[in-house]
Amino acid sequence: MIETGSTRLFSKNAYAGNTYIQTTKLLNIKSMRIKVNEKTIVIFKGATARDALLRYFARCDIDRSLVKQAVIYDKWGHTIGHDSPLSDNQEITFSTNPENSEDSD
């Protein structure tokens, strides 16, 4: 990893902490780390909760169509929306089981 000011440049097969980054070219992207269900992912700054779930699902080889029915929680257990903005080092969890959702029906 090469750091130039606030910009990180990752080369092919570079390591960033515990997260393995594999790219085919140098990236000049500002990124942040998010914990999703206890796993750290690296994602672009300005990402939403939905973006983080999509990255997590891709990493864990989970069917991405489940994102629509996922209920997302912050680290205190409060439900957050799919379009909620995330910040660096934020922790979220999710459930795709409809029995765990907090519907008031």
Backbone as CSV, one residue per row, in Angstrom:
resi,resn,N_x,N_y,N_z,CA_x,CA_y,CA_z,C_x,C_y,C_z
1,MET,0.850,-1.170,0.000,0.000,0.000,0.000,0.897,1.234,0.000
2,ILE,0.542,2.172,-0.817,1.260,3.433,-0.904,0.319,4.520,-0.435
3,GLU,0.736,5.329,0.526,-0.108,6.414,1.006,0.459,7.739,0.548
4,THR,-0.400,8.543,-0.069,-0.017,9.886,-0.494,-1.047,10.851,0.069
5,GLY,-0.723,11.461,1.191,-1.698,12.348,1.832,-2.866,11.542,2.349
6,SER,-4.085,11.889,1.959,-5.265,11.153,2.401,-5.703,10.114,1.366
7,THR,-4.922,9.958,0.296,-5.272,9.017,-0.757,-4.453,7.752,-0.606
8,ARG,-5.105,6.610,-0.697,-4.415,5.331,-0.627,-4.378,4.717,-2.015
9,LEU,-3.242,4.222,-2.396,-3.100,3.545,-3.679,-2.815,2.077,-3.405
10,PHE,-3.650,1.188,-3.930,-3.464,-0.231,-3.732,-3.016,-0.858,-5.045
11,SER,-1.997,-1.672,-4.966,-1.557,-2.388,-6.151,-2.143,-3.793,-6.130
12,LYS,-1.973,-4.535,-7.211,-2.495,-5.887,-7.312,-1.936,-6.730,-6.175
13,ASN,-2.824,-7.494,-5.530,-2.456,-8.396,-4.448,-1.869,-7.685,-3.239
14,ALA,-2.286,-6.465,-2.968,-1.801,-5.721,-1.795,-2.682,-6.045,-0.591
15,TYR,-2.115,-5.961,0.590,-2.864,-6.180,1.816,-3.149,-4.852,2.489
16,ALA,-4.341,-4.687,3.031,-4.699,-3.489,3.797,-5.285,-3.982,5.111
17,GLY,-4.488,-4.038,6.133,-4.954,-4.579,7.404,-5.277,-6.045,7.244
18,ASN,-6.463,-6.458,7.684,-6.881,-7.845,7.538,-7.662,-8.086,6.262
19,THR,-7.884,-7.052,5.498,-8.700,-7.162,4.294,-7.816,-7.311,3.071
20,TYR,-8.071,-8.346,2.308,-7.299,-8.606,1.102,-7.889,-7.802,-0.056
21,ILE,-7.062,-7.025,-0.704,-7.513,-6.192,-1.812,-6.852,-6.724,-3.083
22,GLN,-7.637,-7.060,-4.071,-7.083,-7.522,-5.335,-7.634,-6.636,-6.447
23,THR,-6.748,-5.979,-7.152,-7.155,-5.125,-8.258,-6.247,-5.377,-9.437
24,THR,-6.658,-4.924,-10.598,-5.834,-5.091,-11.793,-5.078,-3.822,-12.127
25,LYS,-5.389,-2.752,-11.446,-4.687,-1.495,-11.675,-4.620,-0.715,-10.376
26,LEU,-3.841,0.332,-10.341,-3.783,1.169,-9.154,-5.083,1.937,-9.000
27,LEU,-5.564,2.003,-7.780,-6.794,2.723,-7.501,-6.472,4.011,-6.763
28,ASN,-7.174,5.050,-7.103,-7.028,6.322,-6.424,-8.400,6.689,-5.848
29,ILE,-8.822,5.911,-4.843,-10.155,6.047,-4.287,-10.052,6.256,-2.787
30,LYS,-10.805,7.206,-2.258,-10.885,7.372,-0.809,-11.827,6.292,-0.297
31,SER,-11.390,5.567,0.711,-12.174,4.439,1.182,-12.383,4.503,2.686
32,MET,-13.284,3.640,3.153,-13.536,3.519,4.580,-13.769,2.054,4.901
33,ARG,-13.568,1.721,6.150,-13.775,0.354,6.625,-15.089,0.305,7.396
34,ILE,-15.879,-0.716,7.084,-17.171,-0.927,7.726,-17.203,-2.372,8.203
35,LYS,-17.745,-2.604,9.400,-17.936,-3.971,9.873,-19.369,-4.381,9.591
36,VAL,-19.517,-5.457,8.838,-20.827,-6.018,8.539,-20.837,-7.427,9.124
37,ASN,-21.712,-7.672,10.087,-21.785,-8.976,10.766,-20.401,-9.471,11.183
38,GLU,-19.636,-8.609,11.833,-18.320,-8.934,12.400,-17.198,-9.078,11.366
39,LYS,-17.477,-8.875,10.079,-16.434,-8.929,9.050,-16.164,-7.525,8.532
40,THR,-14.888,-7.176,8.431,-14.522,-5.850,7.946,-14.486,-5.850,6.430
41,ILE,-15.138,-4.854,5.842,-15.068,-4.666,4.397,-14.535,-3.265,4.130
42,VAL,-13.904,-3.105,2.995,-13.422,-1.785,2.561,-14.338,-1.327,1.446
43,ILE,-14.861,-0.120,1.589,-15.817,0.402,0.623,-15.552,1.891,0.420
44,PHE,-16.059,2.438,-0.654,-15.814,3.841,-0.992,-16.491,4.788,-0.011
45,LYS,-15.886,5.944,0.201,-16.483,6.962,1.082,-17.808,7.420,0.484
46,GLY,-18.778,7.640,1.324,-20.101,8.054,0.867,-21.031,6.885,0.598
47,ALA,-20.595,5.678,0.911,-21.414,4.491,0.663,-22.614,4.456,1.602
48,THR,-23.667,3.807,1.142,-24.862,3.622,1.954,-24.857,2.218,2.549
49,ALA,-25.821,1.956,3.429,-25.934,0.630,4.027,-26.160,-0.425,2.942
50,ARG,-26.918,-0.098,1.930,-27.160,-1.036,0.816,-25.859,-1.358,0.088
51,ASP,-25.018,-0.355,-0.155,-23.731,-0.576,-0.812,-22.858,-1.533,0.004
52,ALA,-22.869,-1.353,1.324,-22.077,-2.215,2.202,-22.594,-3.653,2.160
53,LEU,-23.922,-3.820,2.152,-24.481,-5.167,2.064,-24.134,-5.824,0.741
54,LEU,-24.209,-5.064,-0.341,-23.861,-5.629,-1.647,-22.400,-6.099,-1.668
55,ARG,-21.498,-5.308,-1.091,-20.090,-5.699,-1.025,-19.915,-6.944,-0.159
56,TYR,-20.597,-6.970,0.981,-20.526,-8.114,1.892,-21.071,-9.371,1.212
57,PHE,-22.213,-9.259,0.549,-22.812,-10.409,-0.128,-21.897,-10.934,-1.228
58,ALA,-21.256,-10.027,-1.959,-20.333,-10.455,-3.007,-19.137,-11.179,-2.404
59,ARG,-18.630,-10.649,-1.295,-17.464,-11.258,-0.639,-17.796,-12.638,-0.088
60,CYS,-18.993,-12.807,0.472,-19.383,-14.071,1.092,-20.140,-14.994,0.139
61,ASP,-20.251,-14.602,-1.107,-20.940,-15.385,-2.142,-22.388,-15.697,-1.745
62,ILE,-23.102,-14.665,-1.327,-24.519,-14.770,-0.965,-25.333,-14.166,-2.108
63,ASP,-26.503,-14.744,-2.363,-27.373,-14.249,-3.424,-27.747,-12.785,-3.173
64,ARG,-27.405,-11.906,-4.099,-27.619,-10.476,-3.927,-29.086,-10.056,-3.958
65,SER,-29.960,-10.940,-4.409,-31.385,-10.594,-4.404,-31.937,-10.514,-2.971
66,LEU,-31.216,-11.050,-2.001,-31.645,-10.993,-0.604,-31.473,-9.603,0.004
67,VAL,-30.735,-8.717,-0.676,-30.519,-7.364,-0.149,-31.842,-6.639,0.030
68,LYS,-32.771,-6.833,-0.886,-34.056,-6.127,-0.834,-34.842,-6.450,0.430
69,GLN,-34.761,-7.674,0.916,-35.543,-8.058,2.088,-34.751,-7.982,3.392
70,ALA,-33.499,-7.575,3.318,-32.663,-7.483,4.522,-33.108,-6.334,5.416
71,VAL,-33.122,-6.597,6.709,-33.369,-5.569,7.714,-32.001,-5.254,8.318
72,ILE,-31.607,-3.977,8.298,-30.262,-3.576,8.700,-30.324,-2.870,10.052
73,TYR,-29.356,-3.204,10.921,-29.294,-2.639,12.264,-27.946,-1.970,12.496
74,ASP,-27.925,-0.892,13.277,-26.654,-0.294,13.682,-26.117,-1.081,14.881
75,LYS,-24.977,-0.658,15.429,-24.365,-1.456,16.494,-25.151,-1.422,17.799
76,TRP,-26.110,-0.522,17.937,-26.956,-0.465,19.122,-28.261,-1.232,18.928
77,GLY,-28.462,-1.816,17.754,-29.661,-2.606,17.487,-30.821,-1.841,16.900
78,HIS,-30.615,-0.571,16.550,-31.680,0.215,15.929,-31.737,-0.072,14.438
79,THR,-32.937,-0.155,13.895,-33.116,-0.388,12.463,-32.712,0.856,11.689
80,ILE,-31.934,0.664,10.620,-31.561,1.779,9.746,-32.019,1.467,8.324
81,GLY,-32.208,2.493,7.531,-32.677,2.320,6.160,-31.567,1.899,5.214
82,HIS,-31.957,1.346,4.095,-30.989,0.935,3.079,-30.223,2.120,2.510
83,ASP,-30.839,3.303,2.545,-30.192,4.486,1.986,-29.453,5.306,3.053
84,SER,-29.286,4.747,4.232,-28.577,5.450,5.312,-27.096,5.581,4.984
85,PRO,-26.545,6.777,5.105,-25.113,6.942,4.845,-24.288,6.314,5.963
86,LEU,-23.131,5.782,5.604,-22.235,5.166,6.577,-21.000,6.027,6.756
87,SER,-20.333,5.847,7.886,-19.082,6.550,8.138,-18.005,5.524,8.477
88,ASP,-16.762,5.961,8.439,-15.623,5.081,8.676,-15.742,4.403,10.038
89,ASN,-15.412,3.123,10.087,-15.412,2.296,11.295,-16.794,2.055,11.892
90,GLN,-17.835,2.233,11.119,-19.191,1.963,11.594,-19.443,0.458,11.575
91,GLU,-20.284,-0.015,12.481,-20.627,-1.431,12.559,-22.116,-1.603,12.293
92,ILE,-22.444,-2.516,11.378,-23.846,-2.818,11.091,-24.023,-4.332,11.069
93,THR,-25.248,-4.755,11.295,-25.618,-6.159,11.149,-26.901,-6.189,10.329
94,PHE,-27.249,-7.373,9.858,-28.478,-7.486,9.080,-29.120,-8.842,9.316
95,SER,-30.377,-8.918,8.977,-31.123,-10.163,9.023,-31.959,-10.251,7.764
96,THR,-31.951,-11.399,7.112,-32.801,-11.604,5.940,-34.015,-12.444,6.299
97,ASN,-34.121,-12.804,7.576,-35.235,-13.599,8.065,-36.396,-12.672,8.398
98,PRO,-37.540,-12.805,7.700,-38.663,-11.896,7.953,-39.201,-11.979,9.383
99,GLU,-38.977,-13.076,10.097,-39.456,-13.205,11.474,-38.701,-12.286,12.411
100,ASN,-37.473,-11.832,12.011,-36.686,-10.946,12.859,-36.964,-9.479,12.588
101,SER,-37.760,-9.181,11.574,-38.044,-7.773,11.275,-39.015,-7.219,12.314
102,GLU,-38.996,-5.907,12.469,-39.797,-5.267,13.503,-41.056,-4.652,12.896
103,ASP,-41.916,-5.496,12.314,-43.185,-5.023,11.766,-44.203,-4.917,12.894
104,SER,-45.049,-3.929,12.829,-46.040,-3.734,13.889,-47.423,-4.230,13.476
105,ASP,-47.469,-5.256,12.616,-48.762,-5.813,12.162,-49.360,-6.733,13.189
